[in-house]
Amino acid sequence: MSRVTPLFELQQVDSNIDRHNINIANIETTLLDKTTLEAARQAVSDVETLLRNTRTKLKDLEFETQTVEKHASDLEKKLYEGLIKGVKEMKAAQSEIDTFRKRRAELEDSSVEAMLEVEEVEKSLEVVRQKLATVENEREKSLIPLTQELTKLKKELGELQLAREKQVRKITPSDLPLYEKLRSQKQGVAVAELLMGKICGKCRVDIPLSKQRDLKSPIVIITCPSCGRILYLP
Ligand SMILES: [Zn+2]
C-alpha cells in the first residue's frame, strides 16, 4: 500500500463528514426558520385588531343614533304635551327636532357602512385563519421527515467520526499536518485522484511525465504542480 492510500481514504471520510455537516446545518436552519408561520400569525392578529376596532366603531354609531333619537322624541313629546309655550320657543324646538332627525339619518347611513365593513373584515379574518391553519399543517407535516433525517444524519456523523479516528491511526504521523493544511486551504479537499494516469482529478491539469513516474513509488508524496493537492494514483 502506498503512503498516500490512507490519506486518500481519510479524505473520503472527511468529505463525507463535510457533506453531513452541511446537510445537518441546512435542516437545522429549516427547522428554526419560522418566518412563514410568524407572518401568518401576524396577519391573523392584525385582522383581529381591525375587526375589534370596526365593531367598536359600529357600536359607537348605534349608541349615538339612539341618543339622538331619544333627544328628538323627548322634545317632540314635550311639544305635543304643550310643555313648550310660545310660538318662537315651539319653532325653535321643532327646528332642533329636525336637526336631531337629520343627524340620526346620517348616523344610520354610517352604521350601514360600518356594518358592511364588519362583514368584510369578518370574511378577511376567515381567510387569514384558514391560511394560518394551512401553514401550521404543512409545517407539522414537513417537520416529521426532517426530524427523522436529522436524527439519521447525526447518527451517521458519529459513526464517521469514529471511522476518522481509526483512519488517522493508519497515516504516517508526519503526513497529517500537510493533509490538514491542504484541507483548510483547498475547500476541504487535500487529496486528488489521478485520472487516466495523468490528469489531476481536481484541477484537471496534465501532470508532467517525471511526476507521473514518481507517483508509482509507494514511499513519496507527490503534489499537483497546479493546485498543490496530494496526488493519489488509484
Ligand atoms: Zn491539481
Residues whose N, C-alpha, C, O or C-beta is under 5 A from the ligand:
A	BS01	ZN	C200 K202 C203 R204 C224 S226 C227 G228
